[in-house]
Amino acid sequence: MSAALVVNRYAAAVDSVIGGEAGRRWSDERLLPRATNGDLRPIVDVTARFAETLLRLLDAGAALVEQTRAATTSASDDVLELPLVPAGGCGEAPVWVHNPTEVAVDVELLAPPLVAGDGSLLPVAVAGRVGGRRISLTAGASQEVTVGVTVPPTQRAGHYHGLLVGSSMSQPVRITLEVADRDDHSGDRAGTP
């Protein structure tokens, strides 16, 4: 529910209380403290301050939800999908590494082996080096890094999953790869050796 809708509903409720039968009951001396002398302004002022506080609370809650959504979305949306590779082929894809800071940094990129549901493993090369690579980025620089997998001819077909982690990355990048049977070239999107 938007803050504007909450305010509109609250204003309508306050208007109905002040202007309707409930408003007349509020003005009854038996229901109002004697200190107000029948004047509703102190009650309206307190109610308005309460409404402002409630709206600030709603805004803070909405901001918290948005921050949480942004943090979890970035983690789940970063997927590097390597092209379909037949056994005996290779697949690779680029990843961009950014340094948004004002100082030079060394970034260690690590990619443990990809794993299939049956436990089969495939080593991953980052910038031509199996397992990982250290790259240096000057202030504000970006660099493309190639992530690749060479699939042995005897590798089992299946879906392989893994992670690319970096020393300066707040979230890992998921890596996915589908290995096809050596004889299955349907939908082949990658070159063979």
N, C-alpha and C positions, 0 to 999 in steps of 0.2 A: 504494500500500500504506500503511495507516495506521500510525502510530507504535506503537499498542498491539499490532498484529499483528507488527510487527518485534520488539518486546520479547518477546512470547510465543514467537516462533520462536527468538530468541536464548536465552531462558531454557531452552527445551526442549533446545537444542543443548548448552548448558553443563551441564545436568543429565545428559544422556546421556554427555558426556565424563567428568564427575566420577564418576558412579555406575556406568558400564559398563566394558567391557573397556579402552577408551581411558583411563579414569581409573586403572585399575590399572597401565597402561603408564606413565602420567605419574609414578606413585609409584616406579617403578623408578629406582634411584639412577643408572643409566647415562644416563637421559634427563633428569633434573633436575640443575640446577647444584648443586654441593655446598653452596653457601651456604644453600639452602632446607632442608637436612637432612630432605628428604621432606615438608616442610610446604607444602601447596598454597595457603595463604592469600595469600601475595604474588602468586601468579599469578592467583588469583581477583580480588584487589583491582585489579590492573592491567587485567584483562579487564573488570571492572565500570566502571572509569574510561573505558576505550576505548568501551564500549557507551554510556555517558552522552554522551561526545563525539560519537559517531555519531548518537545521537538528536537532539542539539542541531543538528548539521549537517543532518539530515533536516528538522527543524522550520524552520530558516532557509531551506532550499531550497523547502519548501512555501510559506512566507510570500512568498518572492520570486516564485514561480509565481503565487500569488494576486494580488500587487500588479501583476504584468505583465498578468494576465488582466483585472483591473479597469481598468487604463489603456487597454488595447486595446479592451475591450468598450464602454466609454463612447464612444470615438471612432466605432465602427462602429454603435452602437445609436441615436445621436442623428440621427434623420431627420425632417425636416418634410415631410410629404407634402401638397402642395396638391391640392385637389379637381380632378377631371376638368373641363377647360375646353374648350368648342368655340372654334374660330377666331372672333374677334369678341367673346368673353366675358372675364370676369375671375374670378380665383380668389385667395383669401387664406386665411391661417391664423394663429392667434396663436402667439407664442413668449414664454415667460417669461424675464426676465433677473433674476438674483438678485445681491445684494451681501451675502455672508455676513460681511464684515469689520465692524470697529467704527468705520470712518471713511467719510465720503462719497466717492464715486468718480464720475468721468465715464467712461462706456463708449461707445466708438465702435463702432457696428455697421456692417459693410460687406457688401454682397451684389453681387458681380460678376454680369454677365448669366448666365442659364441657357443651356446649350448642348445641342444635339441631336447625334446621331451624324453627321448630314450637315453639321454646322457652323452650322446655324441658331441664331441668338441671340435671347433674350428678356430685356429689362431687368427687374430686380426692384426693387420699392419697399419700403423699410423705414420703417414709420410714416409712410406717405404721401410719402416722399422717395426718388426713384430713386437707387440706388447705395448709400445708407447714411444713417445718422442718429446723432447724438450724444445720449445721454440721461444725465441726472444721477440718481444713486441715493443716498439718505441711508444711513447705517449700518444694516445689517440689512434693508434694504428690497428689495422685488421690484416689478417692473413688467411688465405685459403689453404686447407690441409686436406690431403686425400686419405680417406679411410678405405682399405681394401682387404679382400679375402681371396686367397688362392685355394680353390677346392681340389683336394686330391681326387684322382680318378676312381678310387675305391670308396669315396665318402658316401654315406647313406643319404638318400633323399629325405627332405623334411624341412620344417620351419626352425630356424635358428634365431636365438635372441641373445642380446648382450647389452653392455653399457660402454659409453665413452665418458670418462670422467676427467676433469681437469682441475689443476690446483687452484685456479681462480674462478672456476664455475660454481655457481650456487646450487645447480641441479645437474644431474647426469643427463646425457642424451642417450635415449634408447636406440639400439641398432637392431634391425631385423633383416634377415636374409632367407630366401627360399632356395633350397638346392633341389634341382630336378634330377630325375634318373638320367644317366649318361645318354640313353637313347631317346629321351623325351625332349624334343626341340620345339614343341608347341608353345607359343607365347614367349620364346626365347628373346630376352631383351638385352642380353649381354653377349659379347664376343667370346669365342672359345679360344684356347691357347693356340 
